[in-house]
């Protein structure tokens, strides 16, 4: 009742308060391109477009709510979110549902959800919180402890197995550690160690994961199995040419040659229909989005805010790069959606909450300066 | 001192952080740059290569439609089979104008207005069709004409397909059922059951009868072939092949020869007949007249034939045997007699005097015989069909006792036969009236209404299958079996059988003595009573009961021909029977619409059917059909 008497202008002002216009415009532009591609990919199931519209509305609301939360308040969620996330990952390992051979889903009442998805934000929160607390006395062992905090959920996700999410969670955790200032020497040493570790790691991979890596090197080895995705999506991208086949005219997409064309492979549909020019537009939009995020991070007042902003921004980058790289055949096929374009509510929610965190940090950049 | 050090320290940290942000930015630009390079490589340098790959080198998954299972009668006569033929199909998305294409084609081969009308209908009915047939069952000559010039017609192809064929045309049409193109509703049902993938490549689906009830068994499992195709859609080579698995054969309990004899006995009259094997529930014959030629439907019925079938006042598509409801008339009396004995309301010895009417309040209920039957005991009441006896009996029993007993015999409830569209009928009771009507004065049960219930009139309305089931239950001394038209399912390759065991739906607690009494009285009907003339010189013993049901009102939508309307005002003729008396192997119910007295129309049909079933006697003018057993070589994709 109180609200009803407020002037409209004040309500609008309240709504846009804390929303970063630049970020919002970039994200919505990406979403619109996503709808164009999704509409084309959904000629046989038009309901998907509507579903995605609903997901987008929910995600926008979540972004708005997150943007209203000050970074200091956000910090308080770090430990509980991380602990709950790890507990849920353990629960998945024990009682999760198996879908397509992987145990990723947890039943909660009537719906299922993937705890690994929430780790994408809970892990950087936790690490940023930790570094923030130890800010003045950072030692090498702090980085070691951070590595343990990163390794626990990562191991649980790799075990599910869900290589795509594991790669993302690992990358986001790494970004926090990187921005926290781990020395270049240590970093170089770790990189060397990683290369050496690849060999035993290879032995730990599941058969289908190995197949994906091998088929990346030579997709024609297995044209109907693991290589099929790459061959068909590469054909889609390549046959798009400079200007594309035109919206709704992609033959690869419409003749059902592209598997998972709504979700992880929506870039193939987009690229086939909009060509190199469309890809350039998309890359520029992503670059602007990431650039904006990095600027926000550079201006952030506290270590927590800096680390969080940097990590979320590079998460967007990782999503975009890994997805487009896999669809165009230079990275292995892992289940990573194209940010703000792929069909699916869960990923959208994570991305928009991430954007909300960026907005909150941008809004509070001066408040804590003293 | 400490403060400045910290400040300097944090400033250095900030610088360090911003340096790393810069590194991240550069890394992003490098990564995106490499993506751009990759896109340039694929979309500009290699574009021609990938364009031709997209256009020329497609892998198409071609479904292989399984052979539909056969429908076979109990003695091995094939009543539904497949034959292969050619169709000429138009791919609507690949032609500029369907109309123009049809006009062009009609210069080459004959395309009738019926073909065009049917094509239009299919367009409306089918969701997202890839191709639709403009001509089916091409002659060899037509096929050759088209095959010589396939390139002249873009978006037109001839396809080899299996068609359903029903060698007996309209015989048993309501049991066998017809096929139709998968329409939007069917598609939605398949999707909700999660079997739509198995129907890729299948155009037709069972719409009624056994074709519908046993659709899943008959259909089989669709196979797939991965084919590399060129831009014109021609297959270059097959990459993998998963064979289709033929559908199962469905073996009916029906005896097709008996069915034919029964249908023939109806002549041009409308009506229904159900013959059941007591003690198993196996349906031996299930007639609904008039029938319709099942072959009309196999390649999509044309609109004109469909309209004719749908709008005919004879309602040939209606399965009267399970969906038609009729007052049972006097065929109700044996069941009333049994109820009276079981409930102790009458003994075999007690008699009444039948003056030809029964007075209740200020109403006088008339007997069909003026002057009445004189002194009548229970046995005679059935043999001569005394109405007065049953007016009094109904009054003495009361509606609740009648309804309670008849419910045990399955009257007024679906029998659960394995066919779709069964009606429940009406077993009148105060509760039923309460539910059926709205106004309070209509909802009340008046004692006067009970009187006519006793002779099978009033609100009584049952399906022929319910009457046959009740008769079979009495014949089997109270064992009620769920009626079935399918006896077993057979794997066509391994000959492995899955039988449906007789399913006892209830054991009605009847005293043997009273059942025997009623059976003897019904035997008396055929020996010396109302059925005696129809069963004169029969070579076996049988029990029966005639019935005549008043047609109260004309149904809606039947207001044409005056002579016809008058004919449709006539009473329905009914007969129920079982034989032989001592060890019944068949029980039946017959309804002849507007056939007049039960003894005149329905009883002779029963006699014909029993003659054939029990002693193999064929009616005059009807040849024994040559049984056509399963055809070899009818299994292409096996």
Interface residues (C-beta under 8 A of the other chain):
Chain A: X44 X136 X175 X178 X179 X181 X224 X234 X235 X236 X237 X238 X239 X240 X241 X242 X251 X252 X255 X257 X271 X275 X276 X279 X280 X283 X286 X287 X290 X291 X294 X297 X298 X303 X306 X310 X313 X314 X317 X321 X324 X325 X328 X329 X330
Chain B: X6 X9 X13 X16 X17 X18 X20 X21 X24 X25 X28 X29 X31 X32 X34 X35 X36 X38 X39 X40 X42 X43 X44 X46 X47 X49 X50 X51 X53 X54 X55 X58 X59 X60 X128 X226 X239 X240
